[in-house]
């Protein structure tokens, strides 16, 4: 049983995540990150890995200054006990605010942008020791009226600590877990909500990787809604097939690796399954992002699957399309270099 010391001084893990996030962002207290992040934390993101707590504070300070009145609204926290003193949190957030300060993408735009993030955190003894952050940066750039391709080209030519730093020799991650249902990137997990977890993993295996999108009507609730990148919404099985089909058509050899699983059931949110996944593929299909490059992409994604009556009512799918475009712009620069 999870010890209260694992999330102290809060009432439960959900309150731990939601309340300390508010304390940091609403009070302009970026330094409070030291009270919750372990000094040796590793933060994984779309551009690589960050192993410096101080640089994480720096990046958060830049964002807060750019969006001083941005609201960070918790949609859900899918948390799961991992041991007596540790637990995993998959925190889905809506960000909404006006950019009135300088940011990594340029000067103030004074425009409102709304996007969705999911942060997967491993908490041990009330300290976050590892985090995987997935952001819909395309939505923010586009809604601020900026040139998405131009921003991607700029990111391809310069490192930016606030977007996360360096890649290791194996790209974003190493080999996928052998059985993420029992042990994923965050470590061993309990046999929790097995039926729902198996439903999701089977759908990813056969539907996503096996290209059997005809399974969607069997797996999805009749009133299914999929919320995905660029803050787009797709309804029912037909919309789900279109959204996922467009991604696969762009990268015809795309493989989706399941990296981590967590699940929770409560009276308010119902039954939810969080899945962290990694897509690797070659930009050789539909020219969704401009002229084809034939180059590889590697993107981290997080999805929350919400169940009703044994079927998937909603999927909240977050992945960083700006990071995809940045990888493609980097390939274009390499292909045109003398």
C-alpha positions as CSV (number, residue, x, y, z in Angstrom):
1,X,0.0,0.0,0.0
2,X,1.3,3.5,-0.9
3,X,2.6,5.3,2.1
4,X,1.3,8.8,2.8
5,X,5.0,9.9,2.9
6,X,5.2,9.3,-0.8
7,X,3.0,12.3,-1.6
8,X,3.3,14.3,1.7
9,X,2.3,17.0,2.6
10,X,-0.7,16.6,0.3
11,X,-3.8,14.6,0.8
12,X,-3.3,12.2,-2.2
13,X,-1.1,11.9,-5.4
14,X,-3.6,13.9,-7.5
15,X,-3.5,16.8,-5.1
16,X,0.3,16.6,-5.0
17,X,0.6,17.0,-8.7
18,X,-2.1,19.6,-9.2
19,X,-1.4,21.8,-6.1
20,X,2.4,22.0,-6.5
21,X,2.0,22.8,-10.3
22,X,-0.3,25.7,-9.3
23,X,2.1,26.9,-6.6
24,X,5.0,27.0,-9.1
25,X,3.2,28.6,-12.1
26,X,0.6,30.8,-10.5
27,X,2.8,32.4,-7.9
28,X,5.8,32.9,-10.2
29,X,7.8,30.6,-7.9
30,X,10.0,28.7,-10.3
31,X,12.5,28.1,-7.6
32,X,9.9,25.9,-5.8
33,X,10.8,23.3,-8.3
34,X,13.6,22.4,-5.9
35,X,11.1,21.3,-3.3
36,X,9.6,18.7,-5.7
37,X,12.3,17.8,-8.3
38,X,15.1,15.5,-7.2
39,X,18.5,17.1,-7.7
40,X,19.5,14.3,-10.1
41,X,16.2,14.3,-12.0
42,X,16.2,13.3,-15.7
43,X,13.7,15.1,-17.9
44,X,12.9,13.6,-21.4
45,X,11.3,15.6,-24.1
46,X,10.8,15.9,-27.9
47,X,14.4,17.1,-28.5
48,X,16.3,14.9,-26.1
49,X,17.2,14.7,-22.4
50,X,17.8,17.3,-19.7
51,X,19.7,16.2,-16.5
52,X,20.0,19.6,-14.9
53,X,17.4,20.8,-12.4
54,X,18.7,24.4,-12.7
55,X,18.2,24.5,-16.4
56,X,14.7,23.2,-16.0
57,X,14.0,26.1,-13.7
58,X,15.6,28.4,-16.2
59,X,13.3,27.1,-19.0
60,X,10.2,27.4,-16.8
61,X,11.1,31.0,-15.9
62,X,11.4,31.9,-19.6
63,X,8.0,30.4,-20.3
64,X,6.4,32.1,-17.3
65,X,7.8,35.5,-18.4
66,X,6.5,35.0,-21.9
67,X,3.0,34.0,-20.6
68,X,2.7,35.7,-17.3
69,X,-1.1,35.1,-17.0
70,X,-1.2,31.7,-18.6
71,X,-3.6,29.2,-17.0
72,X,-2.3,25.6,-16.4
73,X,-5.6,23.7,-15.9
74,X,-5.4,20.1,-14.9
75,X,-7.8,17.9,-17.0
76,X,-6.8,14.7,-15.3
77,X,-4.1,12.9,-13.3
78,X,-3.8,9.2,-14.1
79,X,-1.8,8.0,-11.2
80,X,-0.7,4.5,-10.3
81,X,1.0,3.0,-7.2
82,X,4.4,1.5,-8.0
83,X,5.7,0.6,-4.5
84,X,5.2,1.6,-0.9
85,X,7.2,4.8,-1.5
86,X,6.8,5.5,-5.3
87,X,4.1,6.1,-7.8
88,X,3.6,7.3,-11.4
89,X,1.6,10.4,-12.5
90,X,0.3,11.0,-16.0
91,X,-0.8,14.6,-15.8
92,X,-2.9,16.1,-18.6
93,X,-3.0,19.8,-18.8
94,X,-4.7,22.6,-20.8
95,X,-2.5,25.7,-21.2
96,X,-4.2,28.9,-22.2
97,X,-2.8,32.4,-22.2
98,X,-1.6,35.5,-24.1
99,X,2.1,35.8,-25.0
100,X,3.0,39.2,-23.8
101,X,6.8,38.7,-23.2
102,X,9.7,37.4,-25.2
103,X,9.9,33.7,-25.7
104,X,12.1,31.1,-27.4
105,X,10.1,31.7,-30.6
106,X,10.5,35.4,-30.7
107,X,9.0,38.7,-29.4
108,X,5.5,39.2,-27.9
109,X,2.6,38.4,-30.2
110,X,-0.2,39.5,-27.8
111,X,-2.2,36.5,-29.0
112,X,-4.1,33.9,-27.1
113,X,-3.0,30.3,-27.6
114,X,-4.4,27.1,-26.1
115,X,-2.7,23.8,-26.2
116,X,-2.6,20.4,-24.4
117,X,0.4,18.8,-22.6
118,X,0.9,15.5,-20.8
119,X,3.7,15.0,-18.3
120,X,4.5,11.5,-17.0
121,X,6.3,11.7,-13.7
122,X,7.9,9.0,-11.6
123,X,7.6,10.1,-7.9
124,X,9.7,8.5,-5.2
125,X,9.6,9.7,-1.5
126,X,7.7,12.8,-2.6
127,X,10.3,13.8,-5.1
128,X,10.0,13.6,-8.9
129,X,13.0,11.6,-10.0
130,X,12.2,11.2,-13.7
131,X,9.8,12.9,-16.1
132,X,8.7,12.5,-19.7
133,X,7.1,15.7,-21.1
134,X,5.1,15.9,-24.3
135,X,3.8,19.3,-25.6
136,X,1.7,20.4,-28.5
137,X,4.1,23.2,-29.6
138,X,2.7,23.4,-33.1
139,X,-0.6,24.6,-31.7
140,X,1.1,27.4,-29.7
141,X,3.2,28.6,-32.6
142,X,0.4,28.5,-35.1
143,X,-2.1,30.2,-32.9
144,X,0.4,32.9,-32.2
145,X,0.4,33.7,-35.9
146,X,4.0,32.6,-36.5
147,X,5.5,30.8,-39.5
148,X,5.7,27.2,-38.3
149,X,8.1,26.1,-41.0
150,X,10.3,29.1,-40.3
151,X,10.4,28.3,-36.6
152,X,11.3,24.7,-37.3
153,X,14.1,25.8,-39.6
154,X,15.5,28.0,-36.9
155,X,15.3,25.3,-34.3
156,X,17.1,22.9,-36.7
157,X,20.1,25.3,-36.7
158,X,20.4,26.2,-33.0
159,X,20.2,24.3,-29.7
160,X,17.7,25.6,-27.2
161,X,17.9,24.6,-23.6
162,X,14.3,25.6,-22.9
163,X,13.1,23.0,-25.4
164,X,15.4,20.3,-23.9
165,X,18.9,19.5,-24.9
166,X,20.9,16.6,-26.3
167,X,20.1,13.3,-27.9
168,X,22.0,10.2,-26.9
169,X,23.5,7.7,-29.4
170,X,20.2,5.8,-29.7
171,X,18.0,8.7,-30.5
172,X,15.3,9.6,-28.0
173,X,15.4,6.2,-26.3
174,X,16.9,2.8,-26.4
175,X,15.1,-0.5,-27.2
176,X,11.5,-0.7,-26.2
177,X,10.4,-2.6,-23.0
178,X,9.8,-6.3,-23.6
179,X,6.4,-6.2,-21.9
180,X,5.3,-2.7,-20.9
181,X,2.2,-4.2,-19.2
182,X,4.5,-5.5,-16.5
183,X,7.5,-3.1,-16.7
184,X,7.9,0.0,-18.8
185,X,10.4,2.9,-19.0
186,X,9.3,4.0,-15.5
187,X,10.0,0.5,-14.0
188,X,7.8,-2.4,-12.9
189,X,4.1,-1.9,-12.5
190,X,1.3,-3.8,-10.8
191,X,-1.3,-5.9,-12.4
192,X,-3.8,-3.1,-12.5
193,X,-7.0,-2.8,-14.7
194,X,-5.6,-5.5,-16.9
195,X,-8.6,-5.8,-19.2
196,X,-8.6,-2.2,-20.2
197,X,-4.8,-2.1,-20.5
198,X,-4.8,-5.1,-22.7
199,X,-7.6,-3.6,-24.9
200,X,-5.5,-0.5,-25.5
201,X,-2.2,-2.4,-26.2
202,X,-3.9,-4.8,-28.5
203,X,-5.5,-1.9,-30.4
204,X,-2.1,-0.2,-30.8
205,X,-0.5,-3.5,-31.8
206,X,-3.1,-4.5,-34.4
207,X,-4.8,-1.3,-35.3
208,X,-1.9,1.1,-35.3
209,X,1.0,-1.1,-36.2
210,X,-1.0,-3.8,-38.0
211,X,-2.8,-1.1,-40.0
212,X,-6.1,-2.7,-39.1
213,X,-8.0,0.6,-38.6
214,X,-11.2,-1.4,-39.4
215,X,-11.1,-2.5,-35.8
216,X,-11.9,1.0,-34.6
217,X,-15.7,0.5,-34.6
218,X,-15.3,-2.6,-32.4
219,X,-12.9,-1.0,-29.9
220,X,-14.3,2.6,-29.8
221,X,-17.5,3.8,-28.1
222,X,-20.1,5.0,-30.5
223,X,-19.7,8.5,-29.1
224,X,-15.9,8.4,-29.3
225,X,-14.0,11.7,-29.6
226,X,-10.3,11.9,-30.2
227,X,-8.4,15.0,-29.2
228,X,-5.0,15.2,-30.9
229,X,-2.2,17.5,-31.9
230,X,-2.7,21.1,-33.1
231,X,-5.7,21.1,-30.8
232,X,-7.7,19.2,-33.3
233,X,-10.8,17.1,-32.6
234,X,-12.1,14.0,-34.5
235,X,-15.4,12.3,-33.8
236,X,-16.5,8.7,-33.9
237,X,-14.7,5.8,-35.5
238,X,-14.6,7.4,-38.9
239,X,-12.8,10.5,-37.5
240,X,-10.4,8.3,-35.5
241,X,-9.5,6.4,-38.7
242,X,-8.9,9.7,-40.5
243,X,-6.7,11.2,-37.8
244,X,-4.5,8.1,-37.4
245,X,-4.6,7.3,-41.1
246,X,-3.2,10.7,-42.0
247,X,-0.2,10.2,-39.6
248,X,0.5,6.7,-41.0
249,X,0.1,7.9,-44.6
250,X,2.8,10.5,-44.0
251,X,5.2,7.9,-42.5
252,X,4.2,4.6,-44.3
253,X,6.7,2.5,-42.3
254,X,5.8,4.0,-39.0
255,X,6.2,1.8,-35.9
256,X,4.6,2.7,-32.6
257,X,6.5,1.4,-29.6
258,X,4.7,1.3,-26.2
259,X,7.1,2.6,-23.6
260,X,5.0,2.8,-20.5
261,X,1.5,2.1,-19.1
262,X,-0.4,3.4,-16.1
263,X,-4.1,3.1,-15.3
264,X,-6.5,4.4,-12.7
265,X,-10.2,4.3,-11.9
266,X,-12.1,6.8,-9.8
267,X,-15.7,8.0,-9.4
268,X,-15.1,11.3,-11.0
269,X,-13.0,10.5,-14.1
270,X,-14.0,6.8,-14.6
271,X,-11.5,4.3,-16.0
272,X,-8.4,5.7,-17.8
273,X,-5.3,4.1,-19.3
274,X,-2.2,6.2,-19.9
275,X,0.2,5.0,-22.6
276,X,3.5,6.6,-23.5
277,X,4.5,5.6,-27.0
278,X,7.3,6.4,-29.5
279,X,6.8,6.6,-33.2
280,X,9.7,6.0,-35.6
281,X,9.2,6.2,-39.4
282,X,10.5,7.6,-42.7
283,X,9.1,10.7,-44.3
284,X,8.4,9.0,-47.6
285,X,4.6,9.0,-48.0
286,X,2.0,11.8,-48.1
287,X,3.8,15.2,-48.2
288,X,2.1,16.5,-45.1
289,X,5.1,18.6,-44.0
290,X,6.3,19.8,-47.4
291,X,8.6,18.1,-49.9
292,X,9.5,14.5,-49.0
293,X,13.0,14.0,-47.5
294,X,13.1,10.2,-47.2
295,X,14.7,10.8,-43.8
296,X,13.8,9.2,-40.4
297,X,11.7,10.8,-37.6
298,X,11.6,9.9,-34.0
299,X,8.8,11.3,-31.9
300,X,7.5,10.8,-28.3
301,X,3.8,10.7,-27.6
302,X,1.4,10.2,-24.7
303,X,-2.2,9.2,-24.9
304,X,-5.0,9.0,-22.3
305,X,-7.7,6.5,-23.1
306,X,-11.0,7.0,-21.3
307,X,-13.3,4.0,-21.0
308,X,-17.1,3.7,-20.9
309,X,-19.0,0.4,-21.0
310,X,-15.9,-1.5,-21.9
311,X,-15.0,0.6,-24.9
312,X,-12.8,3.6,-25.5
313,X,-14.9,6.8,-25.2
314,X,-12.1,9.3,-25.6
315,X,-8.4,9.4,-26.6
316,X,-6.3,12.5,-25.7
317,X,-3.3,12.1,-28.0
318,X,-0.4,14.5,-27.6
319,X,2.8,14.6,-29.7
320,X,5.0,17.4,-30.9
321,X,4.5,18.0,-34.6
322,X,6.8,21.0,-34.4
323,X,9.6,18.6,-33.3
324,X,8.8,16.4,-36.3
325,X,9.0,19.3,-38.7
326,X,12.3,20.4,-37.0
327,X,13.8,17.0,-37.7
328,X,12.7,17.2,-41.3
329,X,14.1,20.7,-41.7
330,X,17.4,19.5,-40.3
331,X,17.4,16.7,-42.9
332,X,16.7,19.3,-45.7
333,X,19.6,21.4,-44.5
334,X,21.9,18.4,-44.5
335,X,20.8,17.4,-48.0
336,X,21.4,20.9,-49.4
337,X,24.7,21.5,-47.6
338,X,27.7,21.8,-49.9
